[in-house]
Amino acid sequence: MSELPRAGAGHDDATRKKIHAAVAARNLASASNNTKWDELINHFRELQGWRPSYRSKCVTGYVSEWDVEWFYHLPFPFASVEWFDIGLSEAVPSKGRLLARTTIDHTDEISKVVAQIGFEFDVRADVLRIWGYFPKSYEDFPPV
């Protein structure tokens, strides 16, 4: 069994009460659960090489910075995640100073994984947003 934290890590009584109070005050409804979050986390932890960037918004209002570390920097416990953004493009190192940088678009691959897990999500530009709670919040999401 892995020693890595799972989606429910850090879910003590004080944290649970804080999350529940924020959800109730904002009249939010759950759109996800720890089983789905664990499937997502495990998928990206098992990738070799490139891993996508991500950021999240907590139901209390905190929006994280973009990160790429999928082992310990995640927004534990995931019960607090209002939305979770995943970057869909990978920058490829330039082959020379005069050549333009290229990117690899992972939209289809990541969308397929997220859909198979059963998340409610939207894609705009190079960002996939997973909804942890309804109603959907499009704050700081690329325009259509």
C-alpha positions as CSV (number, residue, x, y, z in Angstrom):
1,M,0.0,0.0,0.0
2,S,1.3,3.5,-0.9
3,E,2.3,5.9,1.8
4,L,1.3,8.8,-0.5
5,P,-1.6,11.0,0.7
6,R,-5.0,10.3,-0.8
7,A,-7.9,12.6,-1.5
8,G,-9.2,12.5,2.1
9,A,-5.9,13.3,3.8
10,G,-6.1,16.0,6.4
11,H,-9.9,15.6,6.8
12,D,-10.1,16.0,10.6
13,D,-13.1,17.3,12.6
14,A,-12.0,20.9,12.5
15,T,-11.4,20.9,8.7
16,R,-14.6,19.0,8.1
17,K,-16.6,21.6,10.0
18,K,-14.9,24.5,8.2
19,I,-15.6,22.9,4.8
20,H,-19.2,22.1,5.7
21,A,-19.9,25.6,6.9
22,A,-18.5,27.1,3.7
23,V,-20.5,24.7,1.5
24,A,-23.7,25.4,3.5
25,A,-23.2,29.2,3.5
26,R,-22.8,29.2,-0.3
27,N,-25.5,26.7,-0.9
28,L,-23.1,24.4,-2.9
29,A,-23.9,20.8,-3.9
30,S,-21.2,18.1,-4.2
31,A,-20.3,17.1,-7.8
32,S,-17.5,14.7,-6.8
33,N,-16.1,12.4,-4.2
34,N,-12.9,11.0,-2.8
35,T,-13.1,7.8,-5.0
36,K,-13.0,9.9,-8.2
37,W,-10.3,12.3,-6.9
38,D,-8.2,9.3,-5.9
39,E,-8.5,7.8,-9.4
40,L,-7.4,11.1,-10.9
41,I,-4.5,11.5,-8.6
42,N,-3.3,7.9,-9.1
43,H,-3.5,8.3,-12.9
44,F,-1.2,11.3,-12.9
45,R,1.1,9.9,-10.3
46,E,1.7,6.9,-12.5
47,L,2.6,8.8,-15.6
48,Q,6.2,8.7,-16.7
49,G,7.8,11.9,-17.9
50,W,5.5,14.9,-18.3
51,R,2.8,15.6,-15.8
52,P,0.3,18.4,-16.3
53,S,0.1,21.5,-14.3
54,Y,-2.9,22.1,-12.0
55,R,-4.4,24.6,-9.6
56,S,-7.5,24.6,-7.5
57,K,-10.0,26.8,-5.7
58,C,-11.1,25.9,-2.2
59,V,-14.7,26.4,-1.1
60,T,-13.5,29.0,1.4
61,G,-12.2,31.1,-1.6
62,Y,-8.5,30.4,-1.7
63,V,-7.1,29.9,-5.3
64,S,-3.8,28.1,-5.5
65,E,-0.9,28.9,-7.8
66,W,-0.2,26.6,-10.7
67,D,1.9,23.5,-9.7
68,V,3.1,20.3,-11.3
69,E,3.9,18.2,-8.2
70,W,1.2,15.4,-8.0
71,F,2.5,13.7,-4.8
72,Y,2.3,16.1,-1.8
73,H,1.3,19.6,-3.0
74,L,-2.3,18.7,-3.9
75,P,-5.2,20.5,-2.2
76,F,-5.8,18.0,0.6
77,P,-8.5,17.2,1.6
78,F,-10.2,17.2,-1.8
79,A,-13.6,17.7,-0.1
80,S,-12.6,21.4,0.0
81,V,-12.1,21.7,-3.8
82,E,-14.7,23.8,-5.5
83,W,-12.9,23.4,-8.9
84,F,-9.7,21.9,-10.1
85,D,-7.9,23.1,-13.3
86,I,-5.6,21.0,-15.3
87,G,-3.2,22.4,-17.9
88,L,-3.6,20.6,-21.2
89,S,-0.4,21.6,-23.1
90,E,3.2,20.5,-22.7
91,A,6.0,22.8,-23.8
92,V,8.6,21.0,-25.9
93,P,12.2,22.2,-25.6
94,S,13.3,24.2,-28.6
95,K,15.6,22.5,-31.1
96,G,17.6,25.7,-31.6
97,R,17.6,29.4,-30.7
98,L,16.0,30.4,-34.0
99,L,13.3,27.8,-34.0
100,A,9.9,28.5,-32.4
101,R,9.0,26.5,-29.3
102,T,6.3,23.9,-29.9
103,T,3.7,22.4,-27.6
104,I,2.0,19.0,-27.4
105,D,-1.8,19.2,-26.9
106,H,-3.0,16.6,-24.4
107,T,-6.7,17.7,-24.5
108,D,-8.1,14.5,-25.9
109,E,-6.0,12.2,-23.7
110,I,-6.8,14.0,-20.4
111,S,-10.4,14.6,-21.3
112,K,-10.9,10.9,-21.9
113,V,-9.4,10.0,-18.6
114,V,-11.5,12.6,-16.7
115,A,-14.7,11.5,-18.5
116,Q,-14.0,7.8,-17.8
117,I,-13.6,8.6,-14.1
118,G,-17.0,10.3,-14.2
119,F,-16.2,13.9,-13.4
120,E,-18.3,16.8,-14.6
121,F,-15.8,19.1,-16.5
122,D,-15.4,21.7,-19.1
123,V,-12.5,22.6,-21.5
124,R,-11.6,26.1,-22.6
125,A,-8.4,27.1,-24.4
126,D,-5.7,24.9,-22.8
127,V,-7.4,24.3,-19.4
128,L,-9.7,21.5,-18.3
129,R,-11.8,22.4,-15.2
130,I,-13.2,19.7,-13.0
131,W,-16.2,20.7,-10.8
132,G,-16.0,19.7,-7.2
133,Y,-19.2,21.5,-6.4
134,F,-22.2,23.0,-8.2
135,P,-23.2,25.5,-9.3
136,K,-20.3,25.8,-11.7
137,S,-18.0,28.7,-11.2
138,Y,-16.3,30.1,-14.3
139,E,-14.2,32.6,-12.4
140,D,-10.7,32.9,-13.8
141,F,-11.5,30.4,-16.5
142,P,-10.5,31.2,-20.1
143,P,-13.3,32.8,-22.1
144,V,-15.3,30.7,-24.6
